Amino acid sequence: MFKKFHFIRIVAISLSFSLTITGIFAQMDGDEYTPYSGQAGKDVVWVPTPQELVDAMLDIANVTSNDYVIDLGSGDGRLVITAAKRGAKAFGIEYNPDMVELAKRNANKEGVSDRVKFENADLFETDFSEATVLTMFLLHSINLQLRPTILDMKPGTRVVSNTFDMDDWKPDRTMQIRESSGSWDTALLWIVPAKVNGTWKLDEGEINFIQEFQTVSGTMTIGNKSMILTGRLDGNKISFNAGGTEYTGTVNGDTISGTRSFEIGKISKGAKAGFWKATR
């Protein structure tokens, strides 16, 4: 009985060794790594984004040849490659080294290797601040971990997520590729807003902005009159209404300048029509 078991064990070990050697030689002969949907990753499992949604994500961000697209968790490279086909420069950050090599091969096959780069890296340890468009297909919890870093990016940066949101930072726009809700069918867009929270000085008074992501509220005080204001930010562009006056402007660091238009009968004493400027 012992001899029989010993013989079976030897055969099993030999077979295992043979399969390992065969696998090595098969890889040497050119067999390529093939990922599968649901395979484990560092932070999330890999699930391929449908090409239709890839296109929608780039459409909603209005990606052009002037953009630098960075994809967090770039997988097989399909979004990076599609962005490059639109003329954009694109960069994929991926933790799985096999996926990185697969993405490079895919980019070469599609003829866009000169406009793309893939890096085997941890997205939490990689600088993506230079992106004009940031894309991702992560989890809600991962999005929230990244949110403070994203909000520190240059105002006007477009951020697009496949399906998963950012909690109370509501998207500026949503695009659904199918009429009925299904898996992985929604692109969500955020525009990183300029930071205006706090007190700004005007020639004739001051503005106190209370900022919640891309929305602003607060008060404007001119002379002894205080007015409630409400408005929003679109990157470094701001627009708001205060006391019947519409204000639009551009935020440039610690300066906001633009134009205002008065509603008839709402002109405040001491205010000047046309150009306005605020500093902090």
ZADO-1210 file (C-alpha; in nm, 4 decimals, padded with zeros to 6 digits):
<atoms>
<atom x="00.0000" y="00.0000" z="00.0000" code="MET" pos="1"/>
<atom x="00.2848" y="00.2360" z="00.0920" code="PHE" pos="2"/>
<atom x="00.4687" y="00.1571" z="-00.2323" code="LYS" pos="3"/>
<atom x="00.1522" y="00.2245" z="-00.4341" code="LYS" pos="4"/>
<atom x="00.0939" y="00.5626" z="-00.2629" code="PHE" pos="5"/>
<atom x="00.4617" y="00.6519" z="-00.3048" code="HIS" pos="6"/>
<atom x="00.4435" y="00.5693" z="-00.6752" code="PHE" pos="7"/>
<atom x="00.1285" y="00.7838" z="-00.7240" code="ILE" pos="8"/>
<atom x="00.2949" y="01.0749" z="-00.5388" code="ARG" pos="9"/>
<atom x="00.6020" y="01.0542" z="-00.7611" code="ILE" pos="10"/>
<atom x="00.3836" y="01.0502" z="-01.0733" code="VAL" pos="11"/>
<atom x="00.1873" y="01.3553" z="-00.9453" code="ALA" pos="12"/>
<atom x="00.5053" y="01.5514" z="-00.8728" code="ILE" pos="13"/>
<atom x="00.6472" y="01.4585" z="-01.2114" code="SER" pos="14"/>
<atom x="00.3266" y="01.5624" z="-01.3850" code="LEU" pos="15"/>
<atom x="00.3219" y="01.8961" z="-01.1965" code="SER" pos="16"/>
<atom x="00.6841" y="01.9611" z="-01.2886" code="PHE" pos="17"/>
<atom x="00.6127" y="01.8705" z="-01.6497" code="SER" pos="18"/>
<atom x="00.3168" y="02.1097" z="-01.6676" code="LEU" pos="19"/>
<atom x="00.5249" y="02.3888" z="-01.5136" code="THR" pos="20"/>
<atom x="00.8043" y="02.3384" z="-01.7662" code="ILE" pos="21"/>
<atom x="00.5514" y="02.3175" z="-02.0484" code="THR" pos="22"/>
<atom x="00.3953" y="02.6467" z="-01.9304" code="GLY" pos="23"/>
<atom x="00.7335" y="02.8169" z="-01.9197" code="ILE" pos="24"/>
<atom x="00.8214" y="02.7046" z="-02.2713" code="PHE" pos="25"/>
<atom x="00.4740" y="02.7997" z="-02.3965" code="ALA" pos="26"/>
<atom x="00.5302" y="03.1489" z="-02.2565" code="GLN" pos="27"/>
<atom x="00.8708" y="03.1584" z="-02.4215" code="MET" pos="28"/>
<atom x="00.7085" y="03.0554" z="-02.7476" code="ASP" pos="29"/>
<atom x="00.4955" y="03.3708" z="-02.7396" code="GLY" pos="30"/>
<atom x="00.1788" y="03.2896" z="-02.5455" code="ASP" pos="31"/>
<atom x="00.0388" y="03.6236" z="-02.4231" code="GLU" pos="32"/>
<atom x="-00.1131" y="03.6990" z="-02.0868" code="TYR" pos="33"/>
<atom x="-00.4928" y="03.6890" z="-02.1028" code="THR" pos="34"/>
<atom x="-00.6860" y="03.8696" z="-01.8263" code="PRO" pos="35"/>
<atom x="-01.0336" y="03.7684" z="-01.7177" code="TYR" pos="36"/>
<atom x="-01.3228" y="03.9771" z="-01.5889" code="SER" pos="37"/>
<atom x="-01.3339" y="03.9722" z="-01.2095" code="GLY" pos="38"/>
<atom x="-00.9675" y="03.8938" z="-01.1562" code="GLN" pos="39"/>
<atom x="-00.8279" y="04.0253" z="-00.8285" code="ALA" pos="40"/>
<atom x="-00.6294" y="04.3480" z="-00.8108" code="GLY" pos="41"/>
<atom x="-00.4761" y="04.5583" z="-00.5350" code="LYS" pos="42"/>
<atom x="-00.7760" y="04.7838" z="-00.4655" code="ASP" pos="43"/>
<atom x="-01.0467" y="04.6557" z="-00.7001" code="VAL" pos="44"/>
<atom x="-01.1148" y="04.3579" z="-00.9242" code="VAL" pos="45"/>
<atom x="-01.0666" y="04.4138" z="-01.2963" code="TRP" pos="46"/>
<atom x="-01.3805" y="04.4382" z="-01.5079" code="VAL" pos="47"/>
<atom x="-01.3433" y="04.5674" z="-01.8657" code="PRO" pos="48"/>
<atom x="-01.5324" y="04.8871" z="-01.9487" code="THR" pos="49"/>
<atom x="-01.7582" y="04.8367" z="-02.2538" code="PRO" pos="50"/>
<atom x="-01.6159" y="05.0232" z="-02.5523" code="GLN" pos="51"/>
<atom x="-01.9435" y="05.2128" z="-02.5854" code="GLU" pos="52"/>
<atom x="-01.8958" y="05.3519" z="-02.2361" code="LEU" pos="53"/>
<atom x="-01.5279" y="05.4268" z="-02.3014" code="VAL" pos="54"/>
<atom x="-01.6441" y="05.6448" z="-02.5912" code="ASP" pos="55"/>
<atom x="-01.9111" y="05.8074" z="-02.3724" code="ALA" pos="56"/>
<atom x="-01.6573" y="05.8866" z="-02.0982" code="MET" pos="57"/>
<atom x="-01.4331" y="06.0636" z="-02.3480" code="LEU" pos="58"/>
<atom x="-01.7308" y="06.2342" z="-02.5126" code="ASP" pos="59"/>
<atom x="-01.8667" y="06.3744" z="-02.1871" code="ILE" pos="60"/>
<atom x="-01.5221" y="06.5200" z="-02.1126" code="ALA" pos="61"/>
<atom x="-01.4936" y="06.6642" z="-02.4655" code="ASN" pos="62"/>
<atom x="-01.1495" y="06.5104" z="-02.5101" code="VAL" pos="63"/>
<atom x="-00.9477" y="06.6632" z="-02.7945" code="THR" pos="64"/>
<atom x="-00.5920" y="06.6542" z="-02.9234" code="SER" pos="65"/>
<atom x="-00.5087" y="06.9314" z="-02.6740" code="ASN" pos="66"/>
<atom x="-00.5730" y="06.7073" z="-02.3727" code="ASP" pos="67"/>
<atom x="-00.3543" y="06.4982" z="-02.1481" code="TYR" pos="68"/>
<atom x="-00.5680" y="06.2048" z="-02.0310" code="VAL" pos="69"/>
<atom x="-00.4627" y="06.0012" z="-01.7271" code="ILE" pos="70"/>
<atom x="-00.6509" y="05.6795" z="-01.6529" code="ASP" pos="71"/>
<atom x="-00.6351" y="05.5408" z="-01.2975" code="LEU" pos="72"/>
<atom x="-00.6372" y="05.1612" z="-01.3099" code="GLY" pos="73"/>
<atom x="-00.5874" y="05.1431" z="-01.6860" code="SER" pos="74"/>
<atom x="-00.6191" y="04.7635" z="-01.7184" code="GLY" pos="75"/>
<atom x="-00.5781" y="04.6456" z="-02.0770" code="ASP" pos="76"/>
<atom x="-00.5355" y="05.0067" z="-02.1900" code="GLY" pos="77"/>
<atom x="-00.8569" y="05.0471" z="-02.3877" code="ARG" pos="78"/>
<atom x="-00.9465" y="05.3953" z="-02.2580" code="LEU" pos="79"/>
<atom x="-00.5911" y="05.5275" z="-02.2933" code="VAL" pos="80"/>
<atom x="-00.5697" y="05.3871" z="-02.6458" code="ILE" pos="81"/>
<atom x="-00.9076" y="05.5317" z="-02.7454" code="THR" pos="82"/>
<atom x="-00.8036" y="05.8740" z="-02.6122" code="ALA" pos="83"/>
<atom x="-00.4833" y="05.8531" z="-02.8152" code="ALA" pos="84"/>
<atom x="-00.6837" y="05.7714" z="-03.1276" code="LYS" pos="85"/>
<atom x="-00.8580" y="06.1056" z="-03.0737" code="ARG" pos="86"/>
<atom x="-00.5188" y="06.2714" z="-03.0826" code="GLY" pos="87"/>
<atom x="-00.4755" y="06.3179" z="-02.7071" code="ALA" pos="88"/>
<atom x="-00.1628" y="06.2373" z="-02.5135" code="LYS" pos="89"/>
<atom x="-00.2561" y="05.9647" z="-02.2634" code="ALA" pos="90"/>
<atom x="-00.1072" y="05.7888" z="-01.9613" code="PHE" pos="91"/>
<atom x="-00.2288" y="05.4736" z="-01.7857" code="GLY" pos="92"/>
<atom x="-00.1502" y="05.3874" z="-01.4238" code="ILE" pos="93"/>
<atom x="-00.1923" y="05.0165" z="-01.3497" code="GLU" pos="94"/>
<atom x="-00.0793" y="04.8058" z="-01.0512" code="TYR" pos="95"/>
<atom x="-00.0726" y="04.4693" z="-01.2326" code="ASN" pos="96"/>
<atom x="00.2535" y="04.4428" z="-01.4322" code="PRO" pos="97"/>
<atom x="00.1062" y="04.1799" z="-01.6674" code="ASP" pos="98"/>
<atom x="-00.1763" y="04.4198" z="-01.7555" code="MET" pos="99"/>
<atom x="00.0762" y="04.6965" z="-01.8190" code="VAL" pos="100"/>
<atom x="00.2622" y="04.4810" z="-02.0707" code="GLU" pos="101"/>
<atom x="-00.0654" y="04.3745" z="-02.2316" code="LEU" pos="102"/>
<atom x="-00.1712" y="04.7407" z="-02.2637" code="ALA" pos="103"/>
<atom x="00.1615" y="04.8262" z="-02.4284" code="LYS" pos="104"/>
<atom x="00.1127" y="04.5470" z="-02.6807" code="ARG" pos="105"/>
<atom x="-00.2437" y="04.6616" z="-02.7485" code="ASN" pos="106"/>
<atom x="-00.1248" y="05.0196" z="-02.8031" code="ALA" pos="107"/>
<atom x="00.1379" y="04.8962" z="-03.0461" code="ASN" pos="108"/>
<atom x="-00.1211" y="04.6946" z="-03.2386" code="LYS" pos="109"/>
<atom x="-00.3439" y="05.0038" z="-03.2624" code="GLU" pos="110"/>
<atom x="-00.0570" y="05.2224" z="-03.3812" code="GLY" pos="111"/>
<atom x="-00.0645" y="05.4746" z="-03.0953" code="VAL" pos="112"/>
<atom x="00.2474" y="05.3800" z="-02.8989" code="SER" pos="113"/>
<atom x="00.3992" y="05.7212" z="-02.9676" code="ASP" pos="114"/>
<atom x="00.1150" y="05.8991" z="-02.7834" code="ARG" pos="115"/>
<atom x="00.0671" y="05.6724" z="-02.4816" code="VAL" pos="116"/>
<atom x="00.2528" y="05.5619" z="-02.1735" code="LYS" pos="117"/>
<atom x="00.1691" y="05.2881" z="-01.9258" code="PHE" pos="118"/>
<atom x="00.3287" y="05.2604" z="-01.5844" code="GLU" pos="119"/>
<atom x="00.3233" y="04.9816" z="-01.3294" code="ASN" pos="120"/>
<atom x="00.2436" y="05.1888" z="-01.0196" code="ALA" pos="121"/>
<atom x="00.0133" y="05.2420" z="-00.7222" code="ASP" pos="122"/>
<atom x="-00.2400" y="05.5144" z="-00.8026" code="LEU" pos="123"/>
<atom x="-00.2165" y="05.6385" z="-00.4431" code="PHE" pos="124"/>
<atom x="00.1574" y="05.6949" z="-00.4838" code="GLU" pos="125"/>
<atom x="00.1630" y="05.8423" z="-00.8344" code="THR" pos="126"/>
<atom x="00.1398" y="06.2081" z="-00.9330" code="ASP" pos="127"/>
<atom x="-00.1469" y="06.2644" z="-01.1766" code="PHE" pos="128"/>
<atom x="-00.1789" y="06.6399" z="-01.1184" code="SER" pos="129"/>
<atom x="-00.0827" y="06.7316" z="-01.4769" code="GLU" pos="130"/>
<atom x="-00.3900" y="06.5664" z="-01.6296" code="ALA" pos="131"/>
<atom x="-00.6433" y="06.7855" z="-01.8061" code="THR" pos="132"/>
<atom x="-00.8777" y="06.4847" z="-01.8043" code="VAL" pos="133"/>
<atom x="-00.8721" y="06.2212" z="-01.5288" code="LEU" pos="134"/>
<atom x="-01.0637" y="05.8966" z="-01.5819" code="THR" pos="135"/>
<atom x="-01.1312" y="05.6034" z="-01.3513" code="MET" pos="136"/>
<atom x="-01.3316" y="05.2892" z="-01.2953" code="PHE" pos="137"/>
<atom x="-01.2805" y="05.2301" z="-00.9264" code="LEU" pos="138"/>
<atom x="-01.5091" y="05.1879" z="-00.6249" code="LEU" pos="139"/>
<atom x="-01.7107" y="05.4525" z="-00.4428" code="HIS" pos="140"/>
<atom x="-01.4815" y="05.4151" z="-00.1401" code="SER" pos="141"/>
<atom x="-01.1671" y="05.4575" z="-00.3538" code="ILE" pos="142"/>
<atom x="-01.3156" y="05.7660" z="-00.5216" code="ASN" pos="143"/>
<atom x="-01.3695" y="05.9204" z="-00.1786" code="LEU" pos="144"/>
<atom x="-01.0105" y="05.8450" z="-00.0782" code="GLN" pos="145"/>
<atom x="-00.8891" y="06.0193" z="-00.3941" code="LEU" pos="146"/>
<atom x="-01.1332" y="06.3104" z="-00.3704" code="ARG" pos="147"/>
<atom x="-00.9135" y="06.5472" z="-00.1621" code="PRO" pos="148"/>
<atom x="-00.6273" y="06.5018" z="-00.4080" code="THR" pos="149"/>
<atom x="-00.8592" y="06.5552" z="-00.7053" code="ILE" pos="150"/>
<atom x="-01.0026" y="06.8734" z="-00.5533" code="LEU" pos="151"/>
<atom x="-00.6470" y="07.0102" z="-00.5300" code="ASP" pos="152"/>
<atom x="-00.5955" y="06.9653" z="-00.9038" code="MET" pos="153"/>
<atom x="-00.5967" y="07.2621" z="-01.1409" code="LYS" pos="154"/>
<atom x="-00.9422" y="07.4247" z="-01.1652" code="PRO" pos="155"/>
<atom x="-01.1128" y="07.3146" z="-01.4843" code="GLY" pos="156"/>
<atom x="-00.9682" y="06.9620" z="-01.4791" code="THR" pos="157"/>
<atom x="-01.2353" y="06.7222" z="-01.6047" code="ARG" pos="158"/>
<atom x="-01.2861" y="06.4074" z="-01.3988" code="VAL" pos="159"/>
<atom x="-01.4861" y="06.1151" z="-01.5361" code="VAL" pos="160"/>
<atom x="-01.5903" y="05.8021" z="-01.3490" code="SER" pos="161"/>
<atom x="-01.7447" y="05.4839" z="-01.4784" code="ASN" pos="162"/>
<atom x="-02.0596" y="05.4389" z="-01.2631" code="THR" pos="163"/>
<atom x="-01.9207" y="05.5156" z="-00.9158" code="PHE" pos="164"/>
<atom x="-01.9896" y="05.8596" z="-00.7662" code="ASP" pos="165"/>
<atom x="-01.8203" y="06.0912" z="-00.5147" code="MET" pos="166"/>
<atom x="-02.0879" y="06.1060" z="-00.2489" code="ASP" pos="167"/>
<atom x="-02.1953" y="06.4667" z="-00.1749" code="ASP" pos="168"/>
<atom x="-01.9786" y="06.6103" z="-00.4519" code="TRP" pos="169"/>
<atom x="-02.2479" y="06.5798" z="-00.7159" code="LYS" pos="170"/>
<atom x="-02.1474" y="06.5374" z="-01.0810" code="PRO" pos="171"/>
<atom x="-02.1786" y="06.8350" z="-01.3142" code="ASP" pos="172"/>
<atom x="-02.3104" y="06.6068" z="-01.5851" code="ARG" pos="173"/>
<atom x="-02.4188" y="06.2444" z="-01.6280" code="THR" pos="174"/>
<atom x="-02.4444" y="06.0375" z="-01.9450" code="MET" pos="175"/>
<atom x="-02.6151" y="05.6981" z="-01.9623" code="GLN" pos="176"/>
<atom x="-02.5494" y="05.4824" z="-02.2667" code="ILE" pos="177"/>
<atom x="-02.8598" y="05.2660" z="-02.2303" code="ARG" pos="178"/>
<atom x="-03.2203" y="05.3616" z="-02.1637" code="GLU" pos="179"/>
<atom x="-03.2611" y="05.1150" z="-01.8791" code="SER" pos="180"/>
<atom x="-03.0087" y="05.1105" z="-01.5983" code="SER" pos="181"/>
<atom x="-02.7651" y="04.8219" z="-01.6144" code="GLY" pos="182"/>
<atom x="-02.4095" y="04.7377" z="-01.5149" code="SER" pos="183"/>
<atom x="-02.1394" y="04.9827" z="-01.6183" code="TRP" pos="184"/>
<atom x="-02.3576" y="05.2050" z="-01.8341" code="ASP" pos="185"/>
<atom x="-02.3073" y="05.5505" z="-01.6821" code="THR" pos="186"/>
<atom x="-02.0395" y="05.8175" z="-01.7222" code="ALA" pos="187"/>
<atom x="-02.0224" y="06.0851" z="-01.4507" code="LEU" pos="188"/>
<atom x="-01.8365" y="06.4134" z="-01.5049" code="LEU" pos="189"/>
<atom x="-01.7012" y="06.6595" z="-01.2492" code="TRP" pos="190"/>
<atom x="-01.5197" y="06.9845" z="-01.3215" code="ILE" pos="191"/>
<atom x="-01.2635" y="07.0655" z="-01.0515" code="VAL" pos="192"/>
<atom x="-01.3762" y="07.4027" z="-00.9104" code="PRO" pos="193"/>
<atom x="-01.1555" y="07.6942" z="-00.8116" code="ALA" pos="194"/>
<atom x="-01.1361" y="07.7602" z="-00.4372" code="LYS" pos="195"/>
<atom x="-01.3204" y="08.0792" z="-00.3422" code="VAL" pos="196"/>
<atom x="-01.4425" y="08.0110" z="00.0102" code="ASN" pos="197"/>
<atom x="-01.3972" y="08.3103" z="00.2412" code="GLY" pos="198"/>
<atom x="-01.3990" y="08.6896" z="00.2322" code="THR" pos="199"/>
<atom x="-01.3112" y="08.8927" z="-00.0785" code="TRP" pos="200"/>
<atom x="-01.2697" y="09.2711" z="-00.0914" code="LYS" pos="201"/>
<atom x="-01.4479" y="09.4941" z="-00.3424" code="LEU" pos="202"/>
<atom x="-01.3827" y="09.8651" z="-00.4029" code="ASP" pos="203"/>
<atom x="-01.7243" y="09.9404" z="-00.2567" code="GLU" pos="204"/>
<atom x="-01.7630" y="09.6544" z="-00.0077" code="GLY" pos="205"/>
<atom x="-01.6958" y="09.2837" z="00.0311" code="GLU" pos="206"/>
<atom x="-01.8147" y="08.9354" z="-00.0625" code="ILE" pos="207"/>
<atom x="-01.8306" y="08.6422" z="00.1749" code="ASN" pos="208"/>
<atom x="-01.8437" y="08.3162" z="-00.0218" code="PHE" pos="209"/>
<atom x="-01.9522" y="07.9875" z="00.1329" code="ILE" pos="210"/>
<atom x="-01.8406" y="07.7150" z="-00.1058" code="GLN" pos="211"/>
<atom x="-01.9696" y="07.3589" z="-00.1315" code="GLU" pos="212"/>
<atom x="-01.7720" y="07.2068" z="-00.4171" code="PHE" pos="213"/>
<atom x="-01.9076" y="07.3754" z="-00.7335" code="GLN" pos="214"/>
<atom x="-02.1890" y="07.5701" z="-00.5633" code="THR" pos="215"/>
<atom x="-02.1505" y="07.9013" z="-00.3819" code="VAL" pos="216"/>
<atom x="-02.3726" y="08.0966" z="-00.1462" code="SER" pos="217"/>
<atom x="-02.3120" y="08.3728" z="00.1040" code="GLY" pos="218"/>
<atom x="-02.3482" y="08.7482" z="00.1200" code="THR" pos="219"/>
<atom x="-02.2354" y="09.0603" z="-00.0632" code="MET" pos="220"/>
<atom x="-02.2137" y="09.3831" z="00.1345" code="THR" pos="221"/>
<atom x="-02.2045" y="09.7205" z="-00.0414" code="ILE" pos="222"/>
<atom x="-02.2084" y="10.0198" z="00.1901" code="GLY" pos="223"/>
<atom x="-02.4580" y="09.9370" z="00.4611" code="ASN" pos="224"/>
<atom x="-02.6599" y="09.6982" z="00.2453" code="LYS" pos="225"/>
<atom x="-02.6122" y="09.3220" z="00.2684" code="SER" pos="226"/>
<atom x="-02.7478" y="09.0906" z="-00.0029" code="MET" pos="227"/>
<atom x="-02.7803" y="08.7141" z="-00.0239" code="ILE" pos="228"/>
<atom x="-02.5909" y="08.5561" z="-00.3148" code="LEU" pos="229"/>
<atom x="-02.6253" y="08.2201" z="-00.4867" code="THR" pos="230"/>
<atom x="-02.4257" y="08.0794" z="-00.7751" code="GLY" pos="231"/>
<atom x="-02.1855" y="07.8176" z="-00.9004" code="ARG" pos="232"/>
<atom x="-01.8383" y="07.7504" z="-01.0315" code="LEU" pos="233"/>
<atom x="-01.7387" y="07.5888" z="-01.3589" code="ASP" pos="234"/>
<atom x="-01.3689" y="07.5337" z="-01.3110" code="GLY" pos="235"/>
<atom x="-01.2243" y="07.8841" z="-01.2672" code="ASN" pos="236"/>
<atom x="-01.5400" y="08.0500" z="-01.4035" code="LYS" pos="237"/>
<atom x="-01.7840" y="08.1858" z="-01.1465" code="ILE" pos="238"/>
<atom x="-02.1370" y="08.3177" z="-01.1831" code="SER" pos="239"/>
<atom x="-02.3758" y="08.4337" z="-00.9129" code="PHE" pos="240"/>
<atom x="-02.6699" y="08.6618" z="-00.8421" code="ASN" pos="241"/>
<atom x="-02.6701" y="08.9123" z="-00.5578" code="ALA" pos="242"/>
<atom x="-02.9483" y="09.1645" z="-00.5041" code="GLY" pos="243"/>
<atom x="-03.0789" y="09.1358" z="-00.8578" code="GLY" pos="244"/>
<atom x="-02.7366" y="09.1737" z="-01.0178" code="THR" pos="245"/>
<atom x="-02.5804" y="08.8976" z="-01.2248" code="GLU" pos="246"/>
<atom x="-02.2056" y="08.8610" z="-01.1764" code="TYR" pos="247"/>
<atom x="-01.9752" y="08.6540" z="-01.3967" code="THR" pos="248"/>
<atom x="-01.6019" y="08.6335" z="-01.3649" code="GLY" pos="249"/>
<atom x="-01.2792" y="08.4390" z="-01.3763" code="THR" pos="250"/>
<atom x="-01.0924" y="08.3245" z="-01.0667" code="VAL" pos="251"/>
<atom x="-00.7172" y="08.3721" z="-01.0942" code="ASN" pos="252"/>
<atom x="-00.5554" y="08.2835" z="-00.7634" code="GLY" pos="253"/>
<atom x="-00.6486" y="08.5597" z="-00.5184" code="ASP" pos="254"/>
<atom x="-00.8251" y="08.7744" z="-00.7778" code="THR" pos="255"/>
<atom x="-01.1676" y="08.7482" z="-00.9378" code="ILE" pos="256"/>
<atom x="-01.2557" y="08.9835" z="-01.2210" code="SER" pos="257"/>
<atom x="-01.5427" y="08.9995" z="-01.4655" code="GLY" pos="258"/>
<atom x="-01.8607" y="09.1812" z="-01.5549" code="THR" pos="259"/>
<atom x="-02.1963" y="09.2425" z="-01.3932" code="ARG" pos="260"/>
<atom x="-02.5352" y="09.3345" z="-01.5306" code="SER" pos="261"/>
<atom x="-02.8069" y="09.5011" z="-01.3249" code="PHE" pos="262"/>
<atom x="-03.1716" y="09.4103" z="-01.3255" code="GLU" pos="263"/>
<atom x="-03.3824" y="09.7241" z="-01.3778" code="ILE" pos="264"/>
<atom x="-03.4760" y="09.8819" z="-01.0453" code="GLY" pos="265"/>
<atom x="-03.2244" y="09.6751" z="-00.8496" code="LYS" pos="266"/>
<atom x="-02.9152" y="09.8969" z="-00.8761" code="ILE" pos="267"/>
<atom x="-02.7561" y="09.9485" z="-00.5346" code="SER" pos="268"/>
<atom x="-02.6317" y="10.2917" z="-00.4413" code="LYS" pos="269"/>
<atom x="-02.2553" y="10.3182" z="-00.4799" code="GLY" pos="270"/>
<atom x="-02.2225" y="10.0159" z="-00.7090" code="ALA" pos="271"/>
<atom x="-02.0671" y="10.0527" z="-01.0528" code="LYS" pos="272"/>
<atom x="-02.2091" y="09.8877" z="-01.3632" code="ALA" pos="273"/>
<atom x="-01.9889" y="09.6855" z="-01.5966" code="GLY" pos="274"/>
<atom x="-01.6527" y="09.5664" z="-01.4683" code="PHE" pos="275"/>
<atom x="-01.6027" y="09.4265" z="-01.1173" code="TRP" pos="276"/>
<atom x="-01.3004" y="09.2952" z="-00.9309" code="LYS" pos="277"/>
<atom x="-01.2522" y="09.1232" z="-00.5960" code="ALA" pos="278"/>
<atom x="-00.9334" y="09.0300" z="-00.4101" code="THR" pos="279"/>
<atom x="-00.8461" y="08.8403" z="-00.0938" code="ARG" pos="280"/>
</atoms>
